[in-house]
Amino acid sequence: MHIELTSENFETEVLKSVTPVIVDFWAEWCGPCRMMAPVIEEIADERSDIKVCKLNVDDEPELANRYEVSAIPTVLCFKDGEVAASSIGYKPKEALLAELLE
């Protein structure tokens, strides 16, 4: 199960997390985002060593701007409160995890 992010919980859930955090920046109207949703859910269900979150860019444009998200889906991996890796566009699960966690 993923965590829905807002400006109210972003610091606690992402920046202060002791485990790596994958954040999916998405929007309801975005076709590739809808394709990516099951991949994100699979990762959330299968990996207890990673916190998986989703952030709707239409609801939280300030956070999307802070992390310079200019295309969606963008998936960022945070470690120790810093962006450690990023991926833009749809990717299958294995490719996404390889890009973010290696």
N, C-alpha and C positions, 0 to 999 in steps of 0.2 A: 504494500500500500504506500502510495506517495503522500507527501505533505504539500498542501497548497500554501504558497508563500504570499505574504502581503508585506507592506512596509512595516507593519507592526511586529511581525515575527521573523523577519529576514535576518536580523542581527543574531538572535538567539539560535535559530535553526541552521544558519549557514556559517556566519562569521565566527561564532563561538563553538562550533561543533568540533569534537575531538576526533570524529571519524570523517573520512572523505565524503563530500557532498556533491551529487550531480544535480544541477539545476537546469531544467528544460524551460527555455523561454519560448512561449507559444502564443497563439491567438485562435479563437473559435473559428474564424473565417479562413484560416490557412490550411489548404489541402495537404501539403507535406507535413504539417504539424499533426493532422489527424492520422496520417500514415505512421508517424513516429510514436503516437500515443501507446499502442500496444507494446512496442519495443521498450518504452520507458516503464510500463507496468510490469513487464516480464522481469526487467532488472530489479525493480522494487520488490517483487515477490521472491526472486531467487537469491538475492545478495543481501545478507544481513550485515555485511561488513561495510556497506555503503548506504548513506542516507540519500534517498531519492526525492526530489522536490520538483514542483511545477510552478511557474510564474507566468500569469497571463499578462502579456505586455500592454494590452488595452486597459486593464485595470490598474497596472503599476508602471506607467511610462517613465517615472523618475528612476526606478531601479533599472529598467532596460537602458536608459540613457547613461546611467552611472557606469554600466559595464559595456557601453558602446555596442549594444546589440542593434545592428542595422539590417539584418536579414533573419528570418525565422523559418524553421526552427533553429535556434542556437542552443547548444548544450554546453554548459561550463562545468568543469570539475574544480571544486574548491578544496584546498588542503590548508589547514591552519589559518583559515580566514582569507587566503589569497587564491586568485585564479591560477591553477596549475596547468590546465589544458582546456582546449575548446574544440568544438566541432560544429560546423554549419551545414544545414541541409539534412535530408533523410539519410540514415545509414542503417544497415542491418545491425542487430544486437552485437554480434561478435566484432564487427568493424568499429562500432561506436565504443565499446569497452576497450578495445586495443588502442584506439586513438586517445581516449581519456585517461586510462589508468597505466599506460606503459611509459 
